Amino acid sequence: MVLFHGLGQDEAVKAMRAVKAALETGNGVAFAMTTETNLGWTVADLVEHVLEEHAQMTGGKPGADPL
């Protein structure tokens, strides 16, 4: 999981693409951005939520890439 803070939407997309390119595979990497709401969450709750959303976005398929 990669968490971004303080980036605009365009910057976040560029950063996600850069991370995927650097890893030579973006499959299985879940990305998230901080929000006013999730800044108050525990790290464990944030990770759980992001991984659940990632599974939903990718159809629960390991290695699927929604971006």
mmCIF file of the C-alpha atoms, coordinates in Angstrom:
data_MODEL
# 
_entry.id   MODEL 
# 
loop_
_atom_site.group_PDB 
_atom_site.id 
_atom_site.type_symbol 
_atom_site.label_atom_id 
_atom_site.label_alt_id 
_atom_site.label_comp_id 
_atom_site.label_asym_id 
_atom_site.label_entity_id 
_atom_site.label_seq_id 
_atom_site.pdbx_PDB_ins_code 
_atom_site.Cartn_x 
_atom_site.Cartn_y 
_atom_site.Cartn_z 
_atom_site.occupancy 
_atom_site.B_iso_or_equiv 
_atom_site.pdbx_formal_charge 
_atom_site.auth_seq_id 
_atom_site.auth_comp_id 
_atom_site.auth_asym_id 
_atom_site.auth_atom_id 
_atom_site.pdbx_PDB_model_num 
ATOM 1  C CA . MET A 1 1  ? 0.000   0.000   0.000   1.00 0.00 ? 1  MET A CA 1 
ATOM 2  C CA . VAL A 1 2  ? 1.225   3.478   -0.881  1.00 0.00 ? 2  VAL A CA 1 
ATOM 3  C CA . LEU A 1 3  ? -0.331  6.475   0.863   1.00 0.00 ? 3  LEU A CA 1 
ATOM 4  C CA . PHE A 1 4  ? -0.075  9.968   -0.620  1.00 0.00 ? 4  PHE A CA 1 
ATOM 5  C CA . HIS A 1 5  ? -0.568  13.171  1.343   1.00 0.00 ? 5  HIS A CA 1 
ATOM 6  C CA . GLY A 1 6  ? -0.874  16.691  0.003   1.00 0.00 ? 6  GLY A CA 1 
ATOM 7  C CA . LEU A 1 7  ? -1.009  15.818  -3.697  1.00 0.00 ? 7  LEU A CA 1 
ATOM 8  C CA . GLY A 1 8  ? -3.589  17.011  -6.188  1.00 0.00 ? 8  GLY A CA 1 
ATOM 9  C CA . GLN A 1 9  ? -5.399  14.478  -8.365  1.00 0.00 ? 9  GLN A CA 1 
ATOM 10 C CA . ASP A 1 10 ? -3.070  14.928  -11.356 1.00 0.00 ? 10 ASP A CA 1 
ATOM 11 C CA . GLU A 1 11 ? 0.018   14.692  -9.152  1.00 0.00 ? 11 GLU A CA 1 
ATOM 12 C CA . ALA A 1 12 ? -1.299  11.542  -7.499  1.00 0.00 ? 12 ALA A CA 1 
ATOM 13 C CA . VAL A 1 13 ? -1.927  9.840   -10.845 1.00 0.00 ? 13 VAL A CA 1 
ATOM 14 C CA . LYS A 1 14 ? 1.592   10.741  -12.017 1.00 0.00 ? 14 LYS A CA 1 
ATOM 15 C CA . ALA A 1 15 ? 3.051   9.444   -8.750  1.00 0.00 ? 15 ALA A CA 1 
ATOM 16 C CA . MET A 1 16 ? 1.100   6.168   -9.018  1.00 0.00 ? 16 MET A CA 1 
ATOM 17 C CA . ARG A 1 17 ? 2.355   5.641   -12.546 1.00 0.00 ? 17 ARG A CA 1 
ATOM 18 C CA . ALA A 1 18 ? 5.922   6.416   -11.446 1.00 0.00 ? 18 ALA A CA 1 
ATOM 19 C CA . VAL A 1 19 ? 5.721   3.921   -8.576  1.00 0.00 ? 19 VAL A CA 1 
ATOM 20 C CA . LYS A 1 20 ? 4.374   1.232   -10.902 1.00 0.00 ? 20 LYS A CA 1 
ATOM 21 C CA . ALA A 1 21 ? 7.110   1.924   -13.446 1.00 0.00 ? 21 ALA A CA 1 
ATOM 22 C CA . ALA A 1 22 ? 9.813   1.850   -10.783 1.00 0.00 ? 22 ALA A CA 1 
ATOM 23 C CA . LEU A 1 23 ? 8.565   -1.479  -9.472  1.00 0.00 ? 23 LEU A CA 1 
ATOM 24 C CA . GLU A 1 24 ? 8.227   -2.819  -13.022 1.00 0.00 ? 24 GLU A CA 1 
ATOM 25 C CA . THR A 1 25 ? 4.860   -4.134  -11.925 1.00 0.00 ? 25 THR A CA 1 
ATOM 26 C CA . GLY A 1 26 ? 2.071   -2.143  -10.381 1.00 0.00 ? 26 GLY A CA 1 
ATOM 27 C CA . ASN A 1 27 ? -0.069  -5.179  -9.937  1.00 0.00 ? 27 ASN A CA 1 
ATOM 28 C CA . GLY A 1 28 ? -1.155  -5.713  -6.395  1.00 0.00 ? 28 GLY A CA 1 
ATOM 29 C CA . VAL A 1 29 ? -0.132  -2.258  -5.196  1.00 0.00 ? 29 VAL A CA 1 
ATOM 30 C CA . ALA A 1 30 ? -2.959  -0.412  -3.466  1.00 0.00 ? 30 ALA A CA 1 
ATOM 31 C CA . PHE A 1 31 ? -2.827  3.384   -3.518  1.00 0.00 ? 31 PHE A CA 1 
ATOM 32 C CA . ALA A 1 32 ? -4.608  5.862   -1.279  1.00 0.00 ? 32 ALA A CA 1 
ATOM 33 C CA . MET A 1 33 ? -4.670  9.561   -0.536  1.00 0.00 ? 33 MET A CA 1 
ATOM 34 C CA . THR A 1 34 ? -5.225  11.160  2.821   1.00 0.00 ? 34 THR A CA 1 
ATOM 35 C CA . THR A 1 35 ? -8.557  12.856  3.418   1.00 0.00 ? 35 THR A CA 1 
ATOM 36 C CA . GLU A 1 36 ? -9.950  14.930  6.250   1.00 0.00 ? 36 GLU A CA 1 
ATOM 37 C CA . THR A 1 37 ? -11.810 11.811  7.356   1.00 0.00 ? 37 THR A CA 1 
ATOM 38 C CA . ASN A 1 38 ? -9.048  9.214   7.188   1.00 0.00 ? 38 ASN A CA 1 
ATOM 39 C CA . LEU A 1 39 ? -6.464  11.454  8.867   1.00 0.00 ? 39 LEU A CA 1 
ATOM 40 C CA . GLY A 1 40 ? -8.291  10.642  12.117  1.00 0.00 ? 40 GLY A CA 1 
ATOM 41 C CA . TRP A 1 41 ? -8.146  6.874   11.609  1.00 0.00 ? 41 TRP A CA 1 
ATOM 42 C CA . THR A 1 42 ? -5.618  4.480   13.048  1.00 0.00 ? 42 THR A CA 1 
ATOM 43 C CA . VAL A 1 43 ? -3.081  3.115   10.591  1.00 0.00 ? 43 VAL A CA 1 
ATOM 44 C CA . ALA A 1 44 ? -4.595  -0.356  10.982  1.00 0.00 ? 44 ALA A CA 1 
ATOM 45 C CA . ASP A 1 45 ? -8.075  0.929   10.098  1.00 0.00 ? 45 ASP A CA 1 
ATOM 46 C CA . LEU A 1 46 ? -6.757  2.866   7.108   1.00 0.00 ? 46 LEU A CA 1 
ATOM 47 C CA . VAL A 1 47 ? -4.833  -0.112  5.738   1.00 0.00 ? 47 VAL A CA 1 
ATOM 48 C CA . GLU A 1 48 ? -7.834  -2.403  6.185   1.00 0.00 ? 48 GLU A CA 1 
ATOM 49 C CA . HIS A 1 49 ? -10.138 0.052   4.408   1.00 0.00 ? 49 HIS A CA 1 
ATOM 50 C CA . VAL A 1 50 ? -7.739  0.679   1.522   1.00 0.00 ? 50 VAL A CA 1 
ATOM 51 C CA . LEU A 1 51 ? -7.122  -3.031  0.957   1.00 0.00 ? 51 LEU A CA 1 
ATOM 52 C CA . GLU A 1 52 ? -10.875 -3.730  0.989   1.00 0.00 ? 52 GLU A CA 1 
ATOM 53 C CA . GLU A 1 53 ? -11.457 -0.983  -1.594  1.00 0.00 ? 53 GLU A CA 1 
ATOM 54 C CA . HIS A 1 54 ? -8.546  -2.258  -3.686  1.00 0.00 ? 54 HIS A CA 1 
ATOM 55 C CA . ALA A 1 55 ? -10.040 -5.764  -3.715  1.00 0.00 ? 55 ALA A CA 1 
ATOM 56 C CA . GLN A 1 56 ? -13.425 -4.352  -4.778  1.00 0.00 ? 56 GLN A CA 1 
ATOM 57 C CA . MET A 1 57 ? -11.879 -2.238  -7.540  1.00 0.00 ? 57 MET A CA 1 
ATOM 58 C CA . THR A 1 58 ? -9.883  -5.138  -8.918  1.00 0.00 ? 58 THR A CA 1 
ATOM 59 C CA . GLY A 1 59 ? -12.639 -7.697  -8.519  1.00 0.00 ? 59 GLY A CA 1 
ATOM 60 C CA . GLY A 1 60 ? -10.682 -9.343  -5.755  1.00 0.00 ? 60 GLY A CA 1 
ATOM 61 C CA . LYS A 1 61 ? -8.198  -10.580 -8.305  1.00 0.00 ? 61 LYS A CA 1 
ATOM 62 C CA . PRO A 1 62 ? -4.560  -10.463 -7.176  1.00 0.00 ? 62 PRO A CA 1 
ATOM 63 C CA . GLY A 1 63 ? -2.517  -8.589  -9.704  1.00 0.00 ? 63 GLY A CA 1 
ATOM 64 C CA . ALA A 1 64 ? -5.450  -6.761  -11.301 1.00 0.00 ? 64 ALA A CA 1 
ATOM 65 C CA . ASP A 1 65 ? -4.703  -3.146  -12.076 1.00 0.00 ? 65 ASP A CA 1 
ATOM 66 C CA . PRO A 1 66 ? -7.487  -0.515  -11.840 1.00 0.00 ? 66 PRO A CA 1 
ATOM 67 C CA . LEU A 1 67 ? -5.344  2.425   -13.026 1.00 0.00 ? 67 LEU A CA 1 
# 
